[in-house]
Amino acid sequence: MKKTNLAVAAAVTGLLAVGATTLTTTAVHAAEKEKCYGVAKAGKNDCATNTSSCAGTSTKDAQSDAFIVVPKGLCDRLSGSSSTSS
């Protein structure tokens, strides 16, 4: 019975290690992104705007309160973009 318990403990430990690695990787990728306002095409925004509560609901191109998530540093390079909502 002790061999079975050891095998189960090893399997659980391995799963916990994989889960912790995945969470850390996800957090790092999230930190490398930023919201970029004023560049989304109509209906292509990533999340809520000041006037709507869902993604994909912006009503015009380059709506100043609609954003898309882009890699950090890209927003500054896009014409008409802003890292804050107007």
PyMOL CGO cylinders between C-alpha atoms (Angstrom):
from pymol import cmd
from pymol.cgo import CYLINDER

trace = [
    CYLINDER, 0.00, 0.00, 0.00, 2.83, 2.40, 0.66, 0.3, 1, 1, 1, 1, 1, 1,
    CYLINDER, 2.83, 2.40, 0.66, 3.99, 2.14, -2.96, 0.3, 1, 1, 1, 1, 1, 1,
    CYLINDER, 3.99, 2.14, -2.96, 0.52, 3.16, -4.17, 0.3, 1, 1, 1, 1, 1, 1,
    CYLINDER, 0.52, 3.16, -4.17, 0.39, 6.16, -1.83, 0.3, 1, 1, 1, 1, 1, 1,
    CYLINDER, 0.39, 6.16, -1.83, 3.84, 7.24, -3.00, 0.3, 1, 1, 1, 1, 1, 1,
    CYLINDER, 3.84, 7.24, -3.00, 2.76, 7.03, -6.65, 0.3, 1, 1, 1, 1, 1, 1,
    CYLINDER, 2.76, 7.03, -6.65, -0.39, 9.06, -5.98, 0.3, 1, 1, 1, 1, 1, 1,
    CYLINDER, -0.39, 9.06, -5.98, 1.58, 11.67, -4.05, 0.3, 1, 1, 1, 1, 1, 1,
    CYLINDER, 1.58, 11.67, -4.05, 4.10, 11.96, -6.90, 0.3, 1, 1, 1, 1, 1, 1,
    CYLINDER, 4.10, 11.96, -6.90, 1.31, 12.36, -9.47, 0.3, 1, 1, 1, 1, 1, 1,
    CYLINDER, 1.31, 12.36, -9.47, -0.45, 15.06, -7.44, 0.3, 1, 1, 1, 1, 1, 1,
    CYLINDER, -0.45, 15.06, -7.44, 2.83, 16.93, -6.89, 0.3, 1, 1, 1, 1, 1, 1,
    CYLINDER, 2.83, 16.93, -6.89, 3.53, 16.83, -10.62, 0.3, 1, 1, 1, 1, 1, 1,
    CYLINDER, 3.53, 16.83, -10.62, 0.09, 18.22, -11.46, 0.3, 1, 1, 1, 1, 1, 1,
    CYLINDER, 0.09, 18.22, -11.46, 0.51, 21.04, -8.93, 0.3, 1, 1, 1, 1, 1, 1,
    CYLINDER, 0.51, 21.04, -8.93, 3.88, 21.95, -10.43, 0.3, 1, 1, 1, 1, 1, 1,
    CYLINDER, 3.88, 21.95, -10.43, 2.43, 22.10, -13.95, 0.3, 1, 1, 1, 1, 1, 1,
    CYLINDER, 2.43, 22.10, -13.95, -0.48, 24.24, -12.72, 0.3, 1, 1, 1, 1, 1, 1,
    CYLINDER, -0.48, 24.24, -12.72, 1.82, 26.72, -10.98, 0.3, 1, 1, 1, 1, 1, 1,
    CYLINDER, 1.82, 26.72, -10.98, 3.96, 27.04, -14.11, 0.3, 1, 1, 1, 1, 1, 1,
    CYLINDER, 3.96, 27.04, -14.11, 0.89, 27.72, -16.24, 0.3, 1, 1, 1, 1, 1, 1,
    CYLINDER, 0.89, 27.72, -16.24, -0.38, 30.43, -13.88, 0.3, 1, 1, 1, 1, 1, 1,
    CYLINDER, -0.38, 30.43, -13.88, 3.00, 32.15, -13.80, 0.3, 1, 1, 1, 1, 1, 1,
    CYLINDER, 3.00, 32.15, -13.80, 3.30, 32.07, -17.59, 0.3, 1, 1, 1, 1, 1, 1,
    CYLINDER, 3.30, 32.07, -17.59, -0.21, 33.49, -18.02, 0.3, 1, 1, 1, 1, 1, 1,
    CYLINDER, -0.21, 33.49, -18.02, 0.52, 36.34, -15.59, 0.3, 1, 1, 1, 1, 1, 1,
    CYLINDER, 0.52, 36.34, -15.59, 3.71, 37.22, -17.46, 0.3, 1, 1, 1, 1, 1, 1,
    CYLINDER, 3.71, 37.22, -17.46, 1.90, 37.31, -20.80, 0.3, 1, 1, 1, 1, 1, 1,
    CYLINDER, 1.90, 37.31, -20.80, -0.87, 39.48, -19.34, 0.3, 1, 1, 1, 1, 1, 1,
    CYLINDER, -0.87, 39.48, -19.34, 1.70, 41.94, -18.02, 0.3, 1, 1, 1, 1, 1, 1,
    CYLINDER, 1.70, 41.94, -18.02, 3.11, 42.32, -21.54, 0.3, 1, 1, 1, 1, 1, 1,
    CYLINDER, 3.11, 42.32, -21.54, -0.21, 43.64, -22.93, 0.3, 1, 1, 1, 1, 1, 1,
    CYLINDER, -0.21, 43.64, -22.93, -1.96, 47.01, -22.79, 0.3, 1, 1, 1, 1, 1, 1,
    CYLINDER, -1.96, 47.01, -22.79, -5.31, 48.51, -23.73, 0.3, 1, 1, 1, 1, 1, 1,
    CYLINDER, -5.31, 48.51, -23.73, -5.16, 50.70, -26.84, 0.3, 1, 1, 1, 1, 1, 1,
    CYLINDER, -5.16, 50.70, -26.84, -8.09, 53.09, -27.30, 0.3, 1, 1, 1, 1, 1, 1,
    CYLINDER, -8.09, 53.09, -27.30, -9.27, 54.76, -30.48, 0.3, 1, 1, 1, 1, 1, 1,
    CYLINDER, -9.27, 54.76, -30.48, -7.97, 52.28, -33.05, 0.3, 1, 1, 1, 1, 1, 1,
    CYLINDER, -7.97, 52.28, -33.05, -10.61, 49.54, -33.18, 0.3, 1, 1, 1, 1, 1, 1,
    CYLINDER, -10.61, 49.54, -33.18, -12.86, 49.18, -36.21, 0.3, 1, 1, 1, 1, 1, 1,
    CYLINDER, -12.86, 49.18, -36.21, -16.60, 49.37, -35.59, 0.3, 1, 1, 1, 1, 1, 1,
    CYLINDER, -16.60, 49.37, -35.59, -17.77, 46.19, -33.89, 0.3, 1, 1, 1, 1, 1, 1,
    CYLINDER, -17.77, 46.19, -33.89, -14.23, 44.91, -33.29, 0.3, 1, 1, 1, 1, 1, 1,
    CYLINDER, -14.23, 44.91, -33.29, -13.46, 46.26, -29.78, 0.3, 1, 1, 1, 1, 1, 1,
    CYLINDER, -13.46, 46.26, -29.78, -12.25, 43.81, -27.12, 0.3, 1, 1, 1, 1, 1, 1,
    CYLINDER, -12.25, 43.81, -27.12, -14.42, 44.82, -24.19, 0.3, 1, 1, 1, 1, 1, 1,
    CYLINDER, -14.42, 44.82, -24.19, -17.07, 47.22, -22.89, 0.3, 1, 1, 1, 1, 1, 1,
    CYLINDER, -17.07, 47.22, -22.89, -17.15, 50.92, -23.80, 0.3, 1, 1, 1, 1, 1, 1,
    CYLINDER, -17.15, 50.92, -23.80, -18.64, 53.85, -21.91, 0.3, 1, 1, 1, 1, 1, 1,
    CYLINDER, -18.64, 53.85, -21.91, -21.92, 53.33, -23.78, 0.3, 1, 1, 1, 1, 1, 1,
    CYLINDER, -21.92, 53.33, -23.78, -22.08, 49.52, -24.08, 0.3, 1, 1, 1, 1, 1, 1,
    CYLINDER, -22.08, 49.52, -24.08, -21.34, 46.52, -21.91, 0.3, 1, 1, 1, 1, 1, 1,
    CYLINDER, -21.34, 46.52, -21.91, -19.95, 43.95, -24.35, 0.3, 1, 1, 1, 1, 1, 1,
    CYLINDER, -19.95, 43.95, -24.35, -17.05, 43.28, -26.68, 0.3, 1, 1, 1, 1, 1, 1,
    CYLINDER, -17.05, 43.28, -26.68, -17.76, 43.88, -30.34, 0.3, 1, 1, 1, 1, 1, 1,
    CYLINDER, -17.76, 43.88, -30.34, -20.29, 46.64, -29.74, 0.3, 1, 1, 1, 1, 1, 1,
    CYLINDER, -20.29, 46.64, -29.74, -18.44, 49.80, -30.78, 0.3, 1, 1, 1, 1, 1, 1,
    CYLINDER, -18.44, 49.80, -30.78, -20.55, 51.72, -33.27, 0.3, 1, 1, 1, 1, 1, 1,
    CYLINDER, -20.55, 51.72, -33.27, -17.91, 53.53, -35.33, 0.3, 1, 1, 1, 1, 1, 1,
    CYLINDER, -17.91, 53.53, -35.33, -14.30, 53.17, -36.40, 0.3, 1, 1, 1, 1, 1, 1,
    CYLINDER, -14.30, 53.17, -36.40, -11.75, 54.70, -34.01, 0.3, 1, 1, 1, 1, 1, 1,
    CYLINDER, -11.75, 54.70, -34.01, -14.32, 55.20, -31.24, 0.3, 1, 1, 1, 1, 1, 1,
    CYLINDER, -14.32, 55.20, -31.24, -12.36, 56.92, -28.45, 0.3, 1, 1, 1, 1, 1, 1,
    CYLINDER, -12.36, 56.92, -28.45, -13.75, 54.79, -25.59, 0.3, 1, 1, 1, 1, 1, 1,
    CYLINDER, -13.75, 54.79, -25.59, -13.37, 51.42, -27.38, 0.3, 1, 1, 1, 1, 1, 1,
    CYLINDER, -13.37, 51.42, -27.38, -10.13, 49.49, -26.98, 0.3, 1, 1, 1, 1, 1, 1,
    CYLINDER, -10.13, 49.49, -26.98, -8.27, 46.47, -28.23, 0.3, 1, 1, 1, 1, 1, 1,
    CYLINDER, -8.27, 46.47, -28.23, -5.55, 44.67, -26.28, 0.3, 1, 1, 1, 1, 1, 1,
    CYLINDER, -5.55, 44.67, -26.28, -2.15, 44.90, -27.96, 0.3, 1, 1, 1, 1, 1, 1,
    CYLINDER, -2.15, 44.90, -27.96, 1.43, 44.00, -27.03, 0.3, 1, 1, 1, 1, 1, 1,
    CYLINDER, 1.43, 44.00, -27.03, 2.95, 46.58, -24.67, 0.3, 1, 1, 1, 1, 1, 1,
    CYLINDER, 2.95, 46.58, -24.67, 4.54, 49.46, -26.58, 0.3, 1, 1, 1, 1, 1, 1,
    CYLINDER, 4.54, 49.46, -26.58, 2.54, 48.99, -29.80, 0.3, 1, 1, 1, 1, 1, 1,
    CYLINDER, 2.54, 48.99, -29.80, -0.20, 51.49, -28.92, 0.3, 1, 1, 1, 1, 1, 1,
    CYLINDER, -0.20, 51.49, -28.92, 2.27, 54.39, -28.90, 0.3, 1, 1, 1, 1, 1, 1,
    CYLINDER, 2.27, 54.39, -28.90, 3.18, 53.52, -32.50, 0.3, 1, 1, 1, 1, 1, 1,
    CYLINDER, 3.18, 53.52, -32.50, -0.38, 53.54, -33.90, 0.3, 1, 1, 1, 1, 1, 1,
    CYLINDER, -0.38, 53.54, -33.90, -1.82, 56.71, -35.41, 0.3, 1, 1, 1, 1, 1, 1,
    CYLINDER, -1.82, 56.71, -35.41, -4.77, 58.10, -33.46, 0.3, 1, 1, 1, 1, 1, 1,
    CYLINDER, -4.77, 58.10, -33.46, -4.26, 55.77, -30.53, 0.3, 1, 1, 1, 1, 1, 1,
    CYLINDER, -4.26, 55.77, -30.53, -4.28, 56.47, -26.82, 0.3, 1, 1, 1, 1, 1, 1,
    CYLINDER, -4.28, 56.47, -26.82, -3.46, 54.35, -23.77, 0.3, 1, 1, 1, 1, 1, 1,
    CYLINDER, -3.46, 54.35, -23.77, -6.35, 56.01, -21.88, 0.3, 1, 1, 1, 1, 1, 1,
    CYLINDER, -6.35, 56.01, -21.88, -10.06, 56.29, -22.61, 0.3, 1, 1, 1, 1, 1, 1,
    CYLINDER, -10.06, 56.29, -22.61, -11.43, 59.68, -23.67, 0.3, 1, 1, 1, 1, 1, 1,
]
cmd.load_cgo(trace, "trace")
